[in-house]
């Protein structure tokens, strides 16, 4: 009986989980692509490059998709069972709600462990692959696009202008001007009435077949009065070939990106944190010695010693006192400005080290917090589904989106507060989990006691349970004693 019940519940959970995980992955991947759309469009990257980029980006969002998928699928599973009175029948046979939740809870715990391993081992490698490829894509030139009436300088050493383009593929050119800057000391201009544009050698070169034009070559000539000579040569047919190697995607070595904290594993992050903390401790231990040096630097008896002795002995007439002390005051002001600049530089250096340490620790805590969120979302979704008793894609989606928005906002806010030292790093990263955990336990308690959160009687009895008689009178209907 128990094994059959477990199979029934797991079978009811598997379908919605796979469906919601795929949908959430698609939505989050689309959102991620929108951020980098301007860097991708118009560069003729090809399907292999785009496929790699999509794959690596989809891997990165798996830890974010899992909590939402577990929340939505568990809510749909137990909501559908409650809607079809399956939960009522199972409870009537003497099985407690916690036993009914156990199969999916075990699966959620497994997903939590899998998410932690994924975050620890796979995500840093995927970050390295994705962002190194994205860097190269950003450096990639836009695909060849010679527009009408506009000077095009995308090909190194050449500037091309075309008055009109005709033909089904816009490969027929009219009014062609080509400026050749590849030869130092001379300039070449090519004019043609018409031409044809095509690619050669599997797209590695661009060919321009020109008709009825002239070449103008200007070369330096010391003997000429103008300092240069112009050579004009006509042609009826000419073929010009341009290399398109500058449009190829050149891959940067991935080793150059490996020091970024997003590419590091947890042991590497801890090593980086310890290194920064040691540097920060050394800087702080040096502060007393620096302050002692600053005190000596600011002492009055080190400013214009000879002038100070004469002033102290009153051997200087009052008329010359201001003239004598003016350099001393200027020297003191200069020293004060130097010290202020030194203090500012030291404070900025200490603050930078502290922020770097906080960001490293945020990355470490975030790998744990994202994994625990999977089990937390089950703790919210499963009891809530058994309470609202609604399956399908209507109410569960609305409730799931509401809770996930709260979780997402708290995560962003907590991470920001942790990096800005408003909250301790651990508290900031775990803020969303700490806030939602009591809500999940409360929902589990209410579901275990068959309390209806959506029923009016529940909210009418709540002030009485909390010991608030004044609020109870406000919630009672008129005329009720």
DOKOLZA-52716 format. One record per residue (C-alpha): x, y, z; residue number from 0. Coordinates in nm, 3 decimals. Example, Ala and Ser with C-alpha at 12.3 -4.5 7.8 and 13.67 -1.06 7.14 Angstrom:
1.230, -0.450, 0.780, 0
1.367, -0.106, 0.714, 1
***
This chain:
0.000, 0.000, 0.000, 0
0.272, 0.245, 0.102, 1
0.495, 0.167, -0.196, 2
0.202, 0.204, -0.434, 3
0.119, 0.538, -0.273, 4
0.477, 0.657, -0.318, 5
0.474, 0.556, -0.684, 6
0.141, 0.733, -0.735, 7
0.266, 1.057, -0.581, 8
0.603, 1.050, -0.758, 9
0.435, 0.979, -1.091, 10
0.200, 1.273, -1.034, 11
0.500, 1.493, -0.947, 12
0.737, 1.390, -1.229, 13
0.530, 1.521, -1.521, 14
0.463, 1.871, -1.382, 15
0.824, 1.901, -1.262, 16
0.976, 1.823, -1.603, 17
0.726, 2.052, -1.776, 18
0.772, 2.345, -1.539, 19
1.152, 2.305, -1.536, 20
1.162, 2.322, -1.916, 21
0.930, 2.625, -1.924, 22
1.124, 2.807, -1.652, 23
1.453, 2.732, -1.829, 24
1.313, 2.876, -2.152, 25
1.181, 3.191, -1.983, 26
1.502, 3.260, -1.790, 27
1.717, 3.185, -2.096, 28
1.511, 3.430, -2.301, 29
1.554, 3.693, -2.030, 30
1.930, 3.633, -2.026, 31
1.957, 3.655, -2.404, 32
1.775, 3.988, -2.407, 33
2.061, 4.139, -2.204, 34
2.315, 4.038, -2.467, 35
2.099, 4.074, -2.777, 36
2.281, 4.383, -2.904, 37
2.614, 4.199, -2.878, 38
2.492, 3.903, -3.087, 39
2.270, 4.043, -3.363, 40
2.426, 4.133, -3.696, 41
2.758, 3.951, -3.650, 42
2.694, 3.641, -3.860, 43
2.822, 3.414, -3.583, 44
2.690, 3.091, -3.728, 45
2.485, 2.815, -3.568, 46
2.777, 2.639, -3.389, 47
2.878, 2.955, -3.197, 48
2.519, 3.049, -3.113, 49
2.445, 2.690, -3.008, 50
2.745, 2.686, -2.772, 51
2.645, 3.020, -2.622, 52
2.286, 2.905, -2.566, 53
2.403, 2.580, -2.409, 54
2.644, 2.745, -2.166, 55
2.392, 3.014, -2.067, 56
2.122, 2.750, -2.012, 57
2.361, 2.561, -1.782, 58
2.416, 2.875, -1.574, 59
2.046, 2.925, -1.499, 60
1.980, 2.567, -1.382, 61
2.034, 2.654, -1.009, 62
1.783, 2.938, -1.045, 63
1.528, 2.730, -1.235, 64
1.522, 2.437, -0.992, 65
1.362, 2.620, -0.693, 66
1.085, 2.768, -0.905, 67
1.022, 2.436, -1.082, 68
0.998, 2.250, -0.747, 69
0.767, 2.517, -0.604, 70
0.530, 2.512, -0.901, 71
0.530, 2.134, -0.957, 72
0.478, 2.045, -0.590, 73
0.198, 2.298, -0.564, 74
0.035, 2.157, -0.878, 75
0.078, 1.796, -0.762, 76
-0.077, 1.827, -0.418, 77
-0.329, 2.086, -0.535, 78
-0.454, 1.847, -0.801, 79
-0.470, 1.562, -0.549, 80
-0.671, 1.783, -0.314, 81
-0.900, 1.899, -0.594, 82
-0.983, 1.539, -0.688, 83
-1.029, 1.441, -0.319, 84
-0.735, 1.202, -0.333, 85
-0.576, 1.365, -0.029, 86
-0.901, 1.325, 0.166, 87
-0.921, 0.956, 0.079, 88
-0.558, 0.894, 0.176, 89
-0.600, 1.077, 0.507, 90
-0.919, 0.883, 0.576, 91
-0.717, 0.561, 0.557, 92
-0.508, 0.679, 0.852, 93
-0.201, 0.816, 0.669, 94
-0.071, 1.151, 0.799, 95
0.001, 1.442, 0.570, 96
0.373, 1.431, 0.653, 97
0.384, 1.074, 0.522, 98
0.207, 1.186, 0.205, 99
0.465, 1.463, 0.155, 100
0.762, 1.236, 0.221, 101
0.821, 1.097, -0.135, 102
0.842, 1.441, -0.295, 103
1.040, 1.574, 0.000, 104
1.302, 1.302, -0.053, 105
1.318, 1.387, -0.423, 106
1.350, 1.757, -0.336, 107
1.632, 1.678, -0.093, 108
1.806, 1.487, -0.372, 109
1.757, 1.781, -0.606, 110
1.901, 2.009, -0.337, 111
2.217, 1.796, -0.313, 112
2.237, 1.775, -0.691, 113
2.196, 2.151, -0.718, 114
2.480, 2.203, -0.469, 115
2.710, 1.971, -0.664, 116
2.607, 2.143, -0.987, 117
2.676, 2.484, -0.836, 118
3.011, 2.368, -0.700, 119
3.150, 2.172, -0.995, 120
2.965, 2.260, -1.317, 121
2.864, 2.626, -1.288, 122
3.221, 2.767, -1.249, 123
3.331, 2.579, -1.561, 124
3.021, 2.692, -1.749, 125
3.084, 3.050, -1.637, 126
3.433, 3.030, -1.781, 127
3.309, 2.892, -2.112, 128
3.008, 3.124, -2.142, 129
3.168, 3.456, -2.051, 130
3.492, 3.395, -2.241, 131
3.285, 3.317, -2.550, 132
3.062, 3.617, -2.484, 133
3.372, 3.838, -2.456, 134
3.492, 3.721, -2.796, 135
3.145, 3.775, -2.944, 136
3.145, 4.132, -2.814, 137
3.482, 4.196, -2.978, 138
3.357, 4.048, -3.304, 139
3.289, 4.298, -3.581, 140
2.945, 4.334, -3.731, 141
2.892, 4.127, -4.043, 142
2.979, 4.291, -4.374, 143
2.704, 4.542, -4.451, 144
2.782, 4.795, -4.724, 145
2.489, 5.040, -4.728, 146
2.384, 5.278, -5.001, 147
2.531, 5.628, -4.983, 148
2.733, 5.558, -4.668, 149
3.110, 5.524, -4.640, 150
3.194, 5.178, -4.507, 151
3.526, 5.132, -4.327, 152
3.486, 4.785, -4.177, 153
3.757, 4.631, -4.396, 154
4.101, 4.730, -4.262, 155
4.284, 4.969, -4.495, 156
3.986, 5.037, -4.724, 157
3.688, 5.272, -4.737, 158
3.402, 5.183, -4.973, 159
3.103, 5.386, -5.085, 160
2.819, 5.267, -5.313, 161
2.547, 5.495, -5.449, 162
2.290, 5.226, -5.528, 163
2.245, 4.849, -5.492, 164
2.013, 4.649, -5.716, 165
1.932, 4.289, -5.792, 166
1.739, 4.024, -5.597, 167
2.029, 3.980, -5.353, 168
2.143, 4.345, -5.364, 169
2.475, 4.236, -5.516, 170
2.467, 4.475, -5.817, 171
2.649, 4.798, -5.736, 172
2.630, 5.140, -5.903, 173
2.856, 5.439, -5.843, 174
3.140, 5.263, -5.661, 175
3.422, 5.451, -5.485, 176
3.708, 5.264, -5.316, 177
3.980, 5.439, -5.112, 178
4.292, 5.227, -5.060, 179
4.502, 5.325, -4.755, 180
4.710, 5.007, -4.733, 181
5.022, 5.153, -4.896, 182
5.213, 5.403, -4.686, 183
5.319, 5.720, -4.864, 184
5.067, 5.687, -5.147, 185
4.692, 5.693, -5.189, 186
4.478, 5.508, -5.442, 187
4.120, 5.591, -5.538, 188
3.915, 5.364, -5.762, 189
3.596, 5.488, -5.931, 190
3.362, 5.261, -6.126, 191
3.024, 5.308, -6.290, 192
2.895, 4.965, -6.181, 193
3.005, 4.638, -6.032, 194
2.912, 4.307, -5.875, 195
2.977, 4.189, -5.517, 196
3.033, 3.824, -5.421, 197
3.231, 3.610, -5.177, 198
3.520, 3.383, -5.266, 199
3.696, 3.081, -5.115, 200
3.413, 2.975, -4.882, 201
3.347, 3.328, -4.762, 202
3.707, 3.403, -4.664, 203
3.734, 3.686, -4.920, 204
3.508, 3.951, -5.070, 205
3.527, 4.003, -5.445, 206
3.424, 4.322, -5.626, 207
3.403, 4.295, -6.004, 208
3.406, 4.652, -6.139, 209
3.312, 4.785, -6.483, 210
3.401, 5.109, -6.667, 211
3.610, 5.308, -6.423, 212
3.941, 5.475, -6.346, 213
4.224, 5.430, -6.095, 214
4.385, 5.742, -5.946, 215
4.722, 5.681, -5.777, 216
4.894, 5.964, -5.592, 217
5.264, 5.912, -5.513, 218
5.514, 6.149, -5.348, 219
5.748, 6.327, -5.592, 220
6.009, 6.567, -5.448, 221
6.082, 6.710, -5.793, 222
5.719, 6.805, -5.853, 223
5.602, 7.155, -5.756, 224
5.295, 7.007, -5.585, 225
5.506, 6.752, -5.396, 226
5.318, 6.457, -5.552, 227
5.226, 6.314, -5.890, 228
4.887, 6.180, -5.992, 229
4.861, 5.877, -6.219, 230
4.529, 5.811, -6.389, 231
4.450, 5.478, -6.552, 232
4.119, 5.368, -6.708, 233
3.972, 5.018, -6.721, 234
3.668, 4.839, -6.860, 235
3.687, 4.546, -6.623, 236
3.871, 4.501, -6.293, 237
3.855, 4.251, -6.006, 238
3.938, 4.358, -5.650, 239
3.962, 4.105, -5.364, 240
3.943, 4.190, -4.993, 241
4.034, 3.960, -4.705, 242
3.755, 3.905, -4.450, 243
3.980, 3.754, -4.184, 244
3.906, 4.047, -3.951, 245
3.543, 3.929, -3.934, 246
3.636, 3.584, -3.802, 247
3.563, 3.502, -3.438, 248
3.901, 3.496, -3.266, 249
3.894, 3.298, -2.940, 250
4.077, 3.439, -2.640, 251
4.265, 3.199, -2.413, 252
4.035, 3.088, -2.132, 253
4.325, 3.105, -1.885, 254
4.292, 3.484, -1.890, 255
3.943, 3.459, -1.732, 256
4.015, 3.193, -1.470, 257
4.102, 3.439, -1.192, 258
3.753, 3.589, -1.189, 259
3.560, 3.484, -0.879, 260
3.265, 3.360, -1.090, 261
3.496, 3.100, -1.245, 262
3.630, 2.966, -0.913, 263
3.525, 2.663, -0.712, 264
3.449, 2.680, -0.340, 265
3.804, 2.583, -0.227, 266
3.950, 2.840, -0.467, 267
3.708, 3.105, -0.338, 268
3.806, 3.028, 0.020, 269
4.174, 3.052, -0.070, 270
4.111, 3.388, -0.236, 271
3.915, 3.509, 0.067, 272
4.194, 3.407, 0.306, 273
4.452, 3.584, 0.090, 274
4.250, 3.907, 0.088, 275
4.187, 3.884, 0.463, 276
4.562, 3.847, 0.528, 277
4.635, 4.154, 0.317, 278
4.360, 4.344, 0.497, 279
4.504, 4.243, 0.836, 280
4.853, 4.355, 0.735, 281
4.721, 4.691, 0.619, 282
4.534, 4.743, 0.946, 283
4.837, 4.647, 1.158, 284
5.045, 4.906, 0.976, 285
4.802, 5.187, 1.059, 286
4.946, 5.272, 1.409, 287
5.296, 5.308, 1.264, 288
5.160, 5.527, 0.985, 289
4.977, 5.744, 1.238, 290
5.300, 5.787, 1.436, 291
5.477, 5.893, 1.117, 292
5.196, 6.136, 1.040, 293
5.225, 6.288, 1.391, 294
5.597, 6.350, 1.344, 295
5.529, 6.493, 1.001, 296
5.274, 6.741, 1.142, 297
5.466, 6.856, 1.450, 298
5.503, 7.233, 1.461, 299
5.870, 7.221, 1.558, 300
5.954, 7.053, 1.225, 301
5.811, 7.342, 1.026, 302
6.070, 7.613, 0.951, 303
6.290, 7.541, 1.254, 304
6.509, 7.854, 1.219, 305
6.209, 8.082, 1.183, 306
6.042, 7.922, 1.484, 307
6.347, 7.984, 1.702, 308
6.359, 8.353, 1.609, 309
5.988, 8.396, 1.671, 310
6.014, 8.218, 2.006, 311
6.293, 8.456, 2.119, 312
6.097, 8.764, 2.004, 313
6.395, 8.879, 1.799, 314
6.178, 8.957, 1.496, 315
5.999, 9.292, 1.463, 316
5.622, 9.274, 1.431, 317
5.637, 9.416, 1.078, 318
5.842, 9.122, 0.958, 319
5.655, 8.860, 1.160, 320
5.387, 8.800, 0.899, 321
5.646, 8.781, 0.620, 322
5.855, 8.536, 0.824, 323
5.567, 8.307, 0.922, 324
5.405, 8.300, 0.576, 325
5.632, 8.020, 0.441, 326
5.573, 7.823, 0.760, 327
5.196, 7.846, 0.718, 328
5.222, 7.747, 0.353, 329
5.441, 7.451, 0.441, 330
5.193, 7.344, 0.709, 331
4.903, 7.368, 0.461, 332
5.095, 7.159, 0.208, 333
5.167, 6.893, 0.468, 334
4.803, 6.886, 0.571, 335
4.693, 6.839, 0.209, 336
4.946, 6.560, 0.162, 337
4.823, 6.384, 0.473, 338
4.461, 6.418, 0.368, 339
4.545, 6.262, 0.032, 340
4.736, 5.982, 0.206, 341
4.448, 5.915, 0.447, 342
4.203, 5.905, 0.157, 343
4.421, 5.665, -0.040, 344
4.461, 5.433, 0.261, 345
4.088, 5.437, 0.335, 346
4.003, 5.357, -0.028, 347
4.254, 5.073, -0.032, 348
4.114, 4.921, 0.289, 349
3.758, 4.963, 0.165, 350
3.845, 4.796, -0.166, 351
4.001, 4.497, 0.009, 352
3.698, 4.465, 0.239, 353
3.460, 4.475, -0.057, 354
3.662, 4.216, -0.247, 355
3.652, 3.988, 0.056, 356
3.276, 4.038, 0.088, 357
3.218, 3.955, -0.278, 358
3.420, 3.634, -0.250, 359
3.220, 3.530, 0.056, 360
2.895, 3.617, -0.123, 361
2.988, 3.373, -0.400, 362
3.057, 3.099, -0.143, 363
2.737, 3.149, 0.056, 364
2.531, 3.186, -0.258, 365
2.618, 2.832, -0.371, 366
2.475, 2.694, -0.047, 367
2.174, 2.928, -0.032, 368
2.060, 2.851, -0.387, 369
2.071, 2.478, -0.315, 370
1.877, 2.501, 0.012, 371
1.615, 2.711, -0.169, 372
1.509, 2.396, -0.360, 373
1.397, 2.223, -0.039, 374
1.251, 2.547, 0.095, 375
1.031, 2.590, -0.211, 376
0.898, 2.237, -0.163, 377
0.824, 2.323, 0.199, 378
0.609, 2.612, 0.073, 379
0.455, 2.459, -0.238, 380
0.344, 2.116, -0.112, 381
0.154, 2.232, 0.201, 382
0.006, 2.527, 0.013, 383
-0.118, 2.295, -0.263, 384
-0.290, 2.071, -0.009, 385
-0.454, 2.379, 0.144, 386
-0.585, 2.557, -0.168, 387
-0.678, 2.224, -0.339, 388
-0.639, 2.365, -0.690, 389
-0.445, 2.193, -0.966, 390
-0.376, 2.287, -1.326, 391
-0.194, 2.597, -1.442, 392
-0.418, 2.872, -1.304, 393
-0.397, 2.938, -0.931, 394
-0.069, 2.742, -0.883, 395
0.113, 2.961, -1.135, 396
-0.011, 3.283, -0.974, 397
0.084, 3.168, -0.625, 398
0.422, 3.036, -0.741, 399
0.507, 3.359, -0.922, 400
0.412, 3.558, -0.612, 401
0.639, 3.357, -0.382, 402
0.922, 3.345, -0.634, 403
0.909, 3.723, -0.682, 404
0.935, 3.763, -0.305, 405
1.224, 3.517, -0.298, 406
1.399, 3.687, -0.591, 407
1.359, 4.039, -0.451, 408
1.483, 3.934, -0.107, 409
1.781, 3.757, -0.266, 410
1.881, 4.061, -0.471, 411
1.827, 4.296, -0.179, 412
2.016, 4.075, 0.067, 413
2.310, 4.029, -0.170, 414
2.331, 4.404, -0.226, 415
2.316, 4.476, 0.147, 416
2.590, 4.216, 0.206, 417
2.821, 4.376, -0.051, 418
2.750, 4.724, 0.089, 419
2.811, 4.611, 0.451, 420
2.456, 4.700, 0.555, 421
2.411, 4.339, 0.672, 422
2.665, 4.069, 0.757, 423
2.754, 3.872, 0.447, 424
2.598, 3.547, 0.572, 425
2.275, 3.715, 0.680, 426
2.243, 3.908, 0.355, 427
2.288, 3.606, 0.128, 428
2.059, 3.386, 0.340, 429
1.799, 3.663, 0.389, 430
1.542, 3.516, 0.146, 431
1.567, 3.168, 0.299, 432
1.548, 3.305, 0.654, 433
1.233, 3.505, 0.573, 434
1.053, 3.229, 0.383, 435
1.139, 2.943, 0.619, 436
0.887, 3.051, 0.891, 437
0.625, 3.091, 0.619, 438
0.689, 2.736, 0.498, 439
0.671, 2.595, 0.853, 440
0.348, 2.786, 0.915, 441
0.193, 2.649, 0.594, 442
0.303, 2.296, 0.689, 443
0.145, 2.336, 1.032, 444
-0.180, 2.464, 0.882, 445
-0.191, 2.186, 0.622, 446
-0.123, 1.921, 0.887, 447
-0.420, 2.049, 1.092, 448
-0.646, 2.078, 0.783, 449
-0.680, 2.456, 0.826, 450
-0.825, 2.645, 0.532, 451
-0.632, 2.966, 0.474, 452
-0.875, 3.065, 0.201, 453
-1.184, 3.017, 0.417, 454
-1.350, 3.312, 0.590, 455
-1.389, 3.123, 0.918, 456
-1.013, 3.083, 0.949, 457
-0.953, 3.456, 0.944, 458
-1.252, 3.512, 1.174, 459
-1.110, 3.275, 1.435, 460
-0.753, 3.402, 1.401, 461
-0.791, 3.708, 1.637, 462
-0.939, 3.479, 1.904, 463
-0.637, 3.249, 1.879, 464
-0.401, 3.544, 1.898, 465
-0.582, 3.690, 2.200, 466
-0.695, 4.011, 2.029, 467
-1.062, 4.068, 2.132, 468
-1.078, 4.414, 1.979, 469
-0.974, 4.281, 1.639, 470
-1.214, 3.990, 1.686, 471
-1.512, 4.227, 1.713, 472
-1.408, 4.397, 1.388, 473
-1.398, 4.065, 1.202, 474
-1.732, 3.933, 1.333, 475
-2.036, 4.000, 1.114, 476
-2.294, 4.253, 1.235, 477
-2.554, 4.117, 1.481, 478
-2.336, 3.823, 1.599, 479
-2.313, 3.795, 1.980, 480
***
